Amino acid sequence: MTVPVPIPRKPQATYGWSADGKSAAEISSDIRQTRYRLDADVQALRAKFAPRRLLPLAPIAAGLAAVAFLIRRIRRRR
């Protein structure tokens, strides 16, 4: 005897909004909240992918390495 297994239903999406039965003020508030949420998400992503602060030090380190290489080369010739 097989026991019937219930198939789970797809959950309703909770992201976004619906205008069903809402007043203009409620829709406006929903839109404003969505804008704030999206702005916060964009700011978080920008902070996550912001250039590292050590990146400007790379040219300085390369310059120091080049100077050290030249000094060693000059010393070897003498």
N, C-alpha and C positions, 0 to 999 in steps of 0.2 A: 504494500500500500504506500503510495507516494503522498507526501504532505505538500499541499500547494504553498509555494513560496511567494509572498507578495513582492511585486516589483516596486521599488521605491520611485516615487514621483520626483520629477525635476524640481528643485526648489525655485521659488520665485526670486528674481533678481531684486535686491534691495538698493542697488546703486541707481541714482537718477530719481526722477519724480514723475508723478502722473497728475494731470490736471482734473481728473474725474471728481466732480463734486466740490471743487475748491473755489474760493472766492479769488478775485483779482489780487487782493492783498496777500493771501496765502501763497499764490503762485509767485508773486513778486518776492516774497520772503524765501521761498524755495530756491528761486534763481539766485538771489543774493548769497544764500548759504552755499550753493554749489560753486559760485565764483570764489568765495573765500576758501573753500576746501581745495579747489583746483589751484589757486594761488599758493596755498600752503604746500601742496604736493610739488609744484614746480620749484618753489624755493628749496625744498628738501632735496630734490634731484640736483639742482644747481650746486648746493653745498656739498653733496656727495661727490660730484664730478668736477669740483673746482680744481684748478691747477695747484699742484703742491708748492709750498713755499720754498722748498729747496731747489726748485728748477732754476731760479736766477743765479744760484751759486755754481751751476754747471759751467758756464763760460769762464768764471773766475778760476775755478779749479783747473780747467783746460789751459788757461793762460799760465798759471803757476807751473803746471806740468811742462809746458813748452819752455819756459824760462829755465827750469831745472835741467831739462834735456840740453839746452844750449850751453849752460854753464859746464856741465859734464863734458860736452864735446870740446869746448875751448880748453879745459884743463887737460884732456887727453892729448891734444896737439902739442902742448908744451913739454 
